[in-house]
Amino acid sequence: MTPRTRTSSGSRATALAAAATLALAGVLAGCGGGEDDARVSASGTTATAHGDGHADHGATGEPAAAAPSKADQQAHAATMQMRRLGSATAGDRKIELDASDATTFTVPEGGRFVTHRPRKGENAHLMLMLSDVETGERLPDATITLRVVDAAGKVVSSGPQYPMFGMGMGMHYGDNVTIPKAGRYVAQLVVGPPMIGRHGDVAQRWTTTVRAEIPFTWEDAAR
């Protein structure tokens, strides 16, 4: 899957985050870890996808639709059939990996909101919940690069993850991906520090780049 670059205007924090994403992608491409890298692994669980054979649609320039009601949003979250694939702890951060069917989402790009529809073959929407390991508070404005590797070591999906929010899901990072067939996979993650201001009690938390691996079993094939 080709990585999608997120852009926005007028924000130094966003520019820093974009630069960090490129750097993190380079780390995944084969660079060794530094002293501030935490390497961890975790056991995963089994999940099944239910792809619906969408036509080949990518990003569109159309404006986002009017906001649905709270009841509609909650119903949408309930029908996404989110499934926990696994989790990992890396230093002072916890990462949880969930999956649902590939879905349509809207993100800011180039100073406007752009809608992304599932492309042909994309059979999963992977969601990464990033939180403080002690309090469970979700952490925004981080950069997360995800690489999905099959049992033979072949990379089947790779790219930076979009920060997003959804009713019933809360703050998370994610994207639609293609998982080609049933089998064992490993989600390899590089997680940068959140580019947010901090009060004194957390001034020294989440300041490093960490790595994590979440193995999981997939029981479906791409449509």
Buried (B, 14 or more C-beta within 10 A) or exposed (E): BEBBEBEBEEEEEBBBBBEBBEBBBEBBEEEEEEEEBBEBBBEBBEBEBEBEEBEEBEBEEEEEEEEEEEEEBEBBBEEBEBBBBBBBBBBBBBBBBBBBBBBBBBBBBEEEEBBBBBBEBBBBBBBBBBBBBEEEEBBBBBBBBBBBBBEEEEEBBBBBBBBBEBBEBEBBBBBBBBBBEEBBBBBBBBBBBBBEEEEEEBEEBBEBBBBBBBBBBBEBBBB
